[in-house]
C-alpha cells in the first residue's frame, strides 16, 4: 500500500514538473512572438516617418505596439511569478534535505562511536564464542555484520544526500539569476511602454490640429475600399457562378472542416481587424468597414496560400496594388498589397505555397487579407490557428 502511494506521489511530481516546463516553454514562445511583432511595428514606424498619412498611421501602429508591449510585460510577470514559486519549492526541498543530512550525520556519529568502542576484534570473537549455541552465534554474527553494513550504507546515504543538496542549491542559484534577469527586462519594457504611451498622446494632439486634412484623406480611403469591395464582389460572383465539380465539393468540405486550423498567410501583428471601427481620435467618425484584416510585416515578406485551391484571378486595385484571389470550392481567400506575384489565373496552389511578396505603400508594409464563404466575408482570424 505504501509502495503504491509512493509511486503515485512520484508520478504526480513528474507530471507537475512536466507541466511547469511546458508552461515555461509556451510563455517563452509567446514572448518571442510578441518581441517579433514589436520589432516589425518599430520598423514600420521608422519607414512611415515623413509620409503624408504619418500621424494617423503612426498612431495606429503605436497603439498596436502598446498593446503588444503590455502583453509582453504580462508574460514577463507570469514567468517571474512562476520562477518565484519554483524558488520557494526549491527552498523547501533544500530545507528538507538539510534536516535529513543533519539527522543522518548524527546517526552516523553514533554508529562510528559504537564501532570505535568495539574496535578490538578479540571482543568480537569473545562475543561470538560466548554464545549458548549455534543459533545464538549466528544471530550475533548477523548483528555484527549488520552493524558494519549499516555503517557503510549510512556513509553512502550521507554522501548521496550531500550531492543532492549541492545540486538543489546550484539549481536555486540558477533560478534566482533567471528571475533577476527577467525583473530587469520587465523594468526596461515598462520604461519603453511609458515612452510609447507618451508618443501616442503626442500623435493624438497632432491629429487634433489637422482634422480637415484627415477627413479629406478618409474620403479618398473610402473610395479605395469601395473599389476593392466592388472588384471582390465581381470576382466572387463570377467564380461562384461556375458549376461545381467533384474537386470543388471536396475542397469546400475540407476547407470548412479546417476552421480555426488554417496557417497564417504571413507572420505579423494584426493592425486592422475585421468589421466596423471608429477613428481612434475622432470617436464619432466611422471608418470604412473592413472585410478582412491588415497584417503588419517586415519588408519583402513572402505571402503564402492558407489552403489548397485554384487562382481565380490576379488584379491591380488602386491603393492595394496587386491582389490574388484563390478559390477553395465555395470559399475564397484574397491577398492584397503585393509588390510581386508568383502565380497566374488558373494555377493550382498548395497550402503554404508562396503566392508573392508584400509591398510597402505610403510607409505601410501590410498584407490585406480577406476570407469569403460564398458571397459573404468572414472574420479571417476565426479561421486561422
N, C-alpha and C positions, 0 to 999 in steps of 0.2 A: 504493500500500500504506500509506504514512504517512498519507495523507489519510483512508483508511478507518479506520485506528486512531484518528485524532484525532476523527472523527465518533462512533465507538463510545465513546470516553472522555467526550465531551461528553454523549452520551445517558445514560451511567451517572451522571454528576454531576447532570444534570437529574432523573433518576429518584430518586436518593438524596435530593435536596433536596425533591422532592415527597413522598416517604415520610416524611421528617422533619416536614414541615409537617402532613401528615395525622395523624401520631402526636401532635404537639403539640395539634392541634385536638381529637383524641379524648380526650387526657388532660384538657384544659380542660373539655370537656363532662362527663366523668366527675366531675371535681372540683365542677362546678356542681351536678350531681345530688346528690352527697354533701352539699354545703352546704345544699341544699333539704331533704334528709332530716333533717339535724341541726336545722334551724330548726323543722321540724314536730315533732320529738321534744321540743325545748326547750319549745315551746308546750304540748304535751300534759302535760309535767311541771308546768308552771305551773298548768294547768287542773285537774290531778289533786290538787294540794296541798290537804290537809284533807279529802279524801274518805275514806270508810270503808275502802276497799281501797288507800289511797295507797301504803303501804310496798311491798306486793307489786308493784303496777302500776309504781310509780316505779322499782323495781329492774329490772324487765323493760325499761322504756323507757331507763333509764340504761345498761344493758348493751348495748342496741342502739346507743345513741348512741356508746358507747365503741368499738364495732366499726366504725361509720361513720367516726368520727374517726381511728381507726387507718388505715383505708383512705385517708382524705384526706391524712394525713401521708405515707403510702406514695406516693400520686400526686404530692405536692409533691416528695418526694425523687427520684422518677423524672424530673420536669420539671427539677429542679436539675441532676441528672446529665446530662441531655440538653443543657442550656444550657452546662454546663462543657465538654462535648465540642465543641459548636459554637464556644465561645470559643477552645478550643485550635486548632481548624481555622482560625478567623479569624487567630489569632496566626501560624500557619504561612504563611497566604496573604499576610498583611501583610509578614512577613519576606522571603518570596519576591519580592514586589513592590518592597520597598525595595532588595533586591540588584539587581533588574533596573533600577530607577530609577538607582542609582549607576553601573551599567555603561553605561547609555545616556548618562548625563551625562558620563562620562569619554570615551566615543567622540565625543560631540558636541563636547567641548572640542578634541579632536584635529582634527576636521573644521574647526572655526572657525579654529584656528591655521593650518592648511594654506591655508584660503581667504584669511586675512589676509596670509600671505606672498605670495600670488599675487593681491593685490587690484588691482594695476596692470593695466588692460585691455590695455596695449601688450605686456606679456609674453605675454598670452593670444593676441593677434594674431600675434606673432612665432612663438609655439609652433605655431600653425596654418600660417603661411606657410612655415615651415621644413620642412614635410612633404615627403617624397620624391615623393609622388604623391597623386592624388585619394583613393585607398583609405585611405592612412595619414592623410590630412587628415580624412576622415570619421570614422575611428576616434578621432582626437584630439578632434574636436568632440564626439563621443558621450561621451567620457570627461569632458570639462569640463562637459557638460550633466548627466551622471550625478552628478558631484560636487556640483553646485548643487542638483539634485533630492534627492540623498541628505541634504544639509544640511537642507532643508525637511522632508523626511519624518521625519528624526531628531528635529527640533524638535517636530513634531506628535505623534510617539510618546511623547516625554518628557512632553508636556502631558497626553496621554491616560492614561499610566501614573500620573502625579501625581494626576489626578482619581480614578482607580480606588482609589489608595492612600488618599486622603482619605475616599472613600465607605466603604471597608472599615474604616477607623478609627472612623468615625461608627457603623457597624453594630456594631463591637466594643463601643463605649461603651454602646450601647443594650442589648446582650445582658448586659453586666456589671450595668447598672442593674436589668434584669429579674430577674437571678439574685439580686441583693441584696434586692429586694422579696420574692421567693419565700422566701429564707432567713429573713427577718424574720417572714413569715407562718407558716412552719414552726415557729419558736420559739414563736409565740403559740399555735398548735394543740397543741404538746406541753404547754404550761402548762395549757391547757383540759383536755387528756386526763388530766393528773395530777389536776386538780380533780374530773373525772368519776369517776375510779377511787377517789378518797377518798370521794366521795359514795356510791358503790356499797358500799364497806366499811361505811359508817355505816348504810346501809339493811339490809345483811345482819345487822348487830348488832341493829338494831331488830326485824327479823323473828324472830331467835332468841329474843327475850324474850317473844314472843307466839304461840307455836306452837299453842296451844289454839284461839285465835280464828281463826287461819288454817285449821286443819283443819275448823272449822265452815263457813267461807266456801267451802272446797274442796268440801265435801259439797253445798252449795247450787249451786255451779257445775256439778258433775257432773249434778245433776238437770236443769239448764237444757240442758246438752249432750245428755243423753239425750232430752229432749223435742224438741230440734232434729233429732236423728237420726231419731227416730220419725216426725216430721212429714215430713221429707225422704223417708224410705223410702216413706211412704204416697203422697206426691205422685208420686214417680218410678214406683212400681208402677202407679198409676192411669194416668199418661200413657203408660207403656211398653206397657200392655195394649191400647191402641187400635191398630187395623190401620194399618200404614204406607202412606202414599200415595207417589206418584212424587216429590212435592216433598220428603217426609221422606227418601226414599232419596238424593235429590240433596244435601240438606243434610248428611246423615250422612257421605257421601263427602267433601264439601268441607270439613267440619269436621275430619275425620280427617287430611286432607292438609295441614291448616294447623297441625299440632302444632309448637310452638316459634315460631310466627309470629303468634299472636293478640295484639292490642293489650291493654294493661293496662286494667282497668275504671276505675282511677284511679291517679294518680302519687304514690307514697309508699313509705316503707320497710316491709318485711315484719317485723312484730314477733312474730308467732306463725306458724311454718311448719307444713306438712303432717306428720302422723304422730304417733308416740308421743314424749312428752317427760317429763322428771322436773323436779321443783321445783328452782330454782337454789340454794336454801339447804338444804332437806331432801332430800338426794340420793336417799333411799330412797322418797320419796313420788312415785308415778306420777300424772301429770296426765291428764285426760280426753283420749282420742285425738282429734286434730284432723283432721277430714275435709276441711279446706280450709286457708285461711291468713287471717291478720288483717293488714290494711294500715293503718298509721297515716296519718291525713290531716289537712289543715287544716280548720277549721270550714266547714260548708256546701259541701263539695266535691261536684261533680257526679259521679255514678256512671254509667258508660256500658256498653252491651252490647258484649261482646267478639266477637260474631259475629251474622250474620242468624239470626232464629229467631222463635218464637211464644211469647208469655207464657202459660205453662201455669197459673200460679196466683200470687196475691198473698195473703200470710198475715201474721198478727201472732203472734210467738212470745215468751214471757217471756224477758227478758234479751237478746233480739235485735231487739226492736221489729218494724218492718215488713220483710218479706222478699219477694223476687221470684224465681220460678223460671221460667227461659226454656228452652224445648226447641229443640234443633237436630238434628232427626231422631232418632237414637238416643243423642244426647248432651244433657246438661243443664248449665246454669250457674245458680248460686244466689247471690243478692246479699242480704246481711242487714245489720242495724243501720242502717236507713234512717229518716230523720226525715220525709221526704216521698216520694211515689211519683207518677210521671207516666203510668203505664200501668195497664191492667187485663187480666184474663184474656181470652185470645183475640186480643189485639193483636199484629200483626206488627211486629217491630222490626228495625232495620238495624244493622250494625256501627258503633259509635261513637255511637249514639243515646243521649241522656240518659234513664235509667230513673227516676232520683230523686236525692235528696241525702242525704249521710251524716248520721247522728245522733251526738250526744255523750251517752254513757251512763256514769254514775258516773265522770266525768272522762276517759273514753276516747273519742276521736273516731276510730273504726276501722271499716273495712269488713270484714265476714266474707264471704269469697268461696270458693265450692266449685265443682268441676267433676267431673261424673259421666259415666262411659261405661256406659250402661245402668244397672244397679243397683250399680255399683262406683265408689266415689270414687277419683279420681286426683289426683296432686300437680299443682295448678294451675300452679306455677312452671315445670314442664317444658313447658307448653303456651303460655306467654306469651313474647313476644320482649323 
